[in-house]
Amino acid sequence: MITTESEKIIIVEGLTDKRQVQKVINDDVTIVCTNGTLGVERFDEMLEMYHLDDRDVFILVDEDHSGVKLRKQLARELPHADHIYVSSEYREVATTPEHILATALVGKHFSVNPNFLLKDV
């Protein structure tokens, strides 16, 4: 069966996080925004819509209180998910320098624009 859906999903908190990831990544990946914490109904909707149980799921959220809370929730609901971390020094995915984010993504075997692996881009 041919599918246009990416096998990989990255779950982020917000639209600015999504844009930051899209800027550096070259992979065929679906980036899903939670828009903050998830209620049961919203999570079930996401689970079904994106077939999260059948795909490679990566969690990339901010290193602040709400991000840590969301990561814990997603880890419980999606035990097969892999976690991508940004340094607490930057706190937010959206404010993480591109070369740091690109390095974190490469560490999880994503293809990124090689220009973003250089510090002074």
C-alpha positions, 0 to 999 in steps of 0.5 A, a space after each residue: 500500500 502506498 501512503 503519503 503519510 510520513 511514518 515519523 511524527 514529532 509532537 511539539 507544543 505550539 506553532 512557533 515550535 513547529 516553525 522552528 523544527 520545520 526550518 531545520 529539518 529535511 525529513 518527511 515528517 508530520 509535526 503535530 502541535 498540542 497547543 499546550 496540555 492535552 485533555 483526554 478527548 483531545 488526546 484521543 482525537 490526536 491518537 486516532 487522527 495521526 495513528 500514533 500507535 502505529 507510527 514512530 513518535 518523537 516528543 519535543 517540548 519546552 523545558 519549562 513547567 508546562 513542557 515537562 508536564 506535557 512530556 510526562 503525560 505523553 510518555 504515559 500515553 505513548 510509551 513507545 515514543 522517543 524523546 528529544 530534549 532541548 537544553 533547559 538553558 534555552 527553555 523553549 524549542 522556539 528559542 533554541 538556536 538552530 544548530 543546537 536543534 539540528 544536532 538534537 534532531 540528527 541525534 535521533 536520526 532525522 535528516 536536517 539541512 546541513 547548513 544548520 549544523 554549523 554554529 554561525 548560520 
